[in-house]
Amino acid sequence: MQLGTLVEYHWRYMNEEQARKISVEGFDFVILTQEDKEIVRNNIMGGLYNATNPAIVKQYVRCISSIAKNDYPEMWPNILTEVVHYLGQ
């Protein structure tokens, strides 16, 4: 499964009960653990910075946007610091 699709459609689910309430019938949902999400948040900016393929860059930007909509500021308070860090490199 593409990271962009996973993030866009499944990132917001906190548990199976919530996923069932907001997902479309017949739609298979994925519950990501907070640990999985933390790993992605901790590494996605580096992936974007190191990507050279425009299609891959677009996927990273799509993911970062979706994650920020769901996680900022509570779960990803340092996103702005990370952006500034990578812009300065």
C-alpha atoms as one frame of an Amber mdcrd trajectory, in Angstrom:
protein
   0.000   0.000   0.000   1.344   3.450  -0.836   2.293   5.575   2.138   0.233
   8.499   0.836  -2.933   6.426   0.608  -2.335   4.835   3.999  -1.877   8.213
   5.641  -4.730   9.936   3.833  -7.339   7.278   4.527  -6.202   5.575   7.717
  -4.123   7.974   9.821  -7.077   9.495  11.652  -8.402   6.212  13.032  -7.605
   5.864  16.724  -9.288   2.523  17.306 -11.542   0.018  15.600 -14.741   1.503
  17.053 -13.935   4.954  15.667 -12.875   3.497  12.321 -16.163   1.645  11.962
 -18.126   4.843  12.701 -16.417   6.977  10.075 -15.454   4.473   7.399 -17.549
   3.432   4.432 -19.231   0.047   4.655 -17.140  -2.611   2.983 -14.019  -0.473
   3.310 -11.072  -2.211   4.937  -9.451   0.081   7.452  -6.019  -0.050   9.041
  -5.375   0.887  12.648  -1.885   2.339  13.047  -0.393   2.251  16.525   0.835
   5.460  18.107   4.325   3.968  17.935   3.981   3.478  14.159   2.766   7.035
  13.756   5.625   8.374  15.870   8.159   6.555  13.683   6.623   8.132  10.576
   6.527  11.617  12.115  10.154  11.285  13.233  11.402  10.258   9.792   9.159
  11.756   7.128  10.877  15.146   6.895  14.230  13.439   6.348  12.671  11.320
   3.639  11.282  14.405   1.925  14.623  16.181   2.173  16.475  13.231   0.624
  13.961  12.488  -2.134  14.942  13.459  -5.668  12.089  11.988  -7.718   9.291
  14.585  -8.131   6.590  11.914  -7.767   8.085  10.749  -4.477   8.426  14.338
  -3.252   4.739  14.865  -4.042   3.822  11.775  -1.986   5.861  13.005   0.973
   4.245  16.442   0.818   0.806  14.833   0.621   1.594  12.698   3.671   3.015
  15.573   5.702  -0.045  17.670   4.951  -2.441  14.912   6.005  -0.487  14.089
   9.149  -0.262  17.752  10.152  -4.030  18.184   9.720  -4.610  15.336  12.148
  -1.687  15.631  14.564  -0.637  19.264  14.862  -0.121  20.597  17.481  -0.935
  17.864  20.010   0.920  14.898  18.523   3.435  16.742  16.295   4.344  19.968
  18.100   7.817  20.176  16.559   6.759  20.127  12.892   7.625  23.788  12.386
  11.045  23.303  13.956  11.660  20.373  11.605  10.600  22.380   8.550  12.921
  25.230   9.497  15.744  22.775  10.141  15.462  21.196   6.702  14.983  24.529
   4.932  18.244  25.691   6.472  20.223  22.750   5.088
